[in-house]
Amino acid sequence: HRDCERTMTVRRMGQMGVKCLFALVLVLPTGCEGNKKKSALTEEEIRQKTYAPRPIRPDEILISGETITFDDVLISPPEEDISGPSLRDRLEARAKEVSLEQFLAEARPVIEQRLNRNIITRIVLAKRARRELGDKADDALDKMAEKELRRFIMEEHGGNGAEADAALQRRGMNRTTFKERRKRDFLAQYVIDSAYRRNRPVTYREIVAHYDKVKDQEFCREGVLQLRLIDIDVAKVPLEDPNEDRLHRARLLGADLRMRIEAGEDFGELAKQYSNDPLASQGGLLRPRNPNAFAPPYDVLAAKAKNMRVGQVAGPLDAPGRVFLMKVEAKQDEGYLPLSEVQDRVREEILRERRRTALDELEKEIGRQVAQIDTAPFVDYCLERFYRLVRAER
């Protein structure tokens, strides 16, 4: 679930906008330093440049030079479903129902996770991108954020600005804070993409290996068989001589029909005249199905069709109480989708795995430093203050 959530977050952080940032980097002037490969975040870099001592005010915390308040923590991230109550609404409802001690016990882990995952990580990544790109990325970021706001209004809210503003308010934002958040997300995504794009290109050997690894789960292809059938019910075969054997007579009829088909007569028209199957009026055409789905006495048809090509005719075939003639109309053997058809999809899966790996590495590196920061005083102070304000409004 964590990987799925993180993958959805990555997709929603403006991949098209990140491409614009990569294009911008290509035209930025570079000197000797510009040619050096950027290293991963180091503990010293994070310690010196990312975190600063917590301000005196207990309702604020300073991260990468940015002051974070409790309201910032309550803002819904882009990937969060806001069809239901927001985090603020849920906290307010719970504060009205339980004691302060229980409220703190329930809310503290939620706030700490959101602070560490949704705020600290993104700010750290955005700050690093700022250092790499410099101020020359500002114009591109402003345009990308404005485009995202227009898309949010037009596509998600049908151009209704008031409705869009109300949706932003439910997330704890307005248009300005929305754009600032999107710019920060673009910058964070730039670092993630930079990390995984530095890897070597995807090789054909990697594609084959990944295909073999996942083909049983993702690329299985069911067998499909569609037949046209003349079903001669032995019990219904008319006899000229009462002493004649009905099965023998049915076989003779089947052999005669087979010769007529080979002579050029239409299989479907003969089925309409001679088949006792309920689908005779439709020329005996059966629906496509898995070869393993043919129940007795029709299983003999699937067994015979295994070694036949589309368009071939077989019969007469004996089955309990039946004599069949059949024509293979469509056939697909059970197996796997060929690599040639899914190669692009496999390559994208490999790139997504690389992206997840790069994000994991960055998060672990940042997480080691986050663990050294005591956010508990900030979280407890803000939650207790929030609780008392809610209770005072009752």
Secondary structure, DSSP 8 states (H G I E B T S, - for coil): -HHHHHHHHHHHTTHHHHHHHHHHHHHS---TGGGS------HHHIIIIIB----SSTTEEEETTEEEEHHHHHS--TTS--SS--HHHHHHHHHTTS-HHHHHHHHHHHHHHHIIIIIIHHHHHHHHHHHHH-GGGHHHHHHHHHHHHHHHHHHHHTT-HHHHHHHHHHTT--HHHHHHHHHHHHHHHHHHHHHHHTS----HHHHHHHHHHHHHHH-EE--EEEEEEEEEEGGG---SSTTS-HHHHHHHHHHHHHHHHHTT--HHHHHHHH--STTGGGTTB---B-GGG--TTTHHHHHHHTT--TT-EEEEEEETTEEEEEEEEEEE-SEE--HHHHHHHHHHHHHHHHHHHHHHHHHHHHHHHHTTS--HHHHHHHHHHHHHHHHHT-
